[in-house]
């Protein structure tokens, strides 16, 4: 699908499945895109990808040639990394640590050309994907705000109402810490965490925006979609590499 198709799909809250990439390994990223995910996210915040790695990763996703689109989780809610990711050809950005509606508006403005925003006009690769007309580029660009802090959870309704925001995206590890977990998988806060997950999905639905979440497996992704999430990302390349290598070693050693 095109970037515009993907943006329209999220805005219509149609179920979408993606994958998470942390490694600067374009041939592997291309293989992942070839698997048929709707989108692949390149992690520019916690991943091992610099600006060149993000560009190469987006090229690899495009090389798959099957309509998978590339998104970038940028390093910060700042116009420079947001603009750089979009100029490199990303179909959209996932913006971390959005605590307020004002934070969400700042992310939207960074991803939109004037008069809708403050993005500097220099489309480079983006111009090959979505054309040089600013209004058309804006319509084809996805902006997703991460809900991963206590303040973000408290302000989720106002964040979802931010004009121009395509949707929200749950960072479950940080969110579990935000609701009192001692570590990212702390089972002692399961009830509180599950309540927060349900609240976020309901709030996004009421606002008419997409709600996404990171998951650990295909099974969990399917469950979250059935619970009202619009899109779900499955695990990551590094986690799967370690898990598969360990499983084969276990078989060999009996």
Number of C-alpha atoms within 10 A of each C-alpha: 14 14 24 19 13 23 20 17 16 21 17 14 21 14 19 18 19 24 24 25 26 20 19 19 16 20 15 16 27 21 14 22 26 18 12 16 18 20 25 27 26 32 23 22 16 11 19 15 20 14 13 11 18 30 21 19 30 27 19 22 28 19 18 19 13 15 20 25 26 26 30 28 25 25 19 17 20 16 18 15 20 26 22 21 27 26 20 22 26 29 27 27 26 25 27 24 19 27 22 22 20 13 20 29 20 18 28 31 22 22 30 23 19 15 10 15 16 17 24 16 14 13 22 14 18 18 17 10 18 21 14 15 12 19 14 13 23 22 15 21 23 27 27 28 33 28 30 23 22 17 14 22 23 15 16 23 19 16 28 28 19 20 12 21 21 24 29 28 25 24 18 21 16 18 22 26 19 18 17 15 19 13 12 14 14 14 12 12 16 14 10 13 21 12 11 17 20 14 15 26 24 17 18 24 18 12 15 16 24 26 30 31 23 22 23 14 15 14 10 16 23 17 14 21 20 11 13 19 27 28 26 27 25 22 19 22 18 13 13 14 10 10 12 11 10 12 10 11 11 10 8 8 6 6
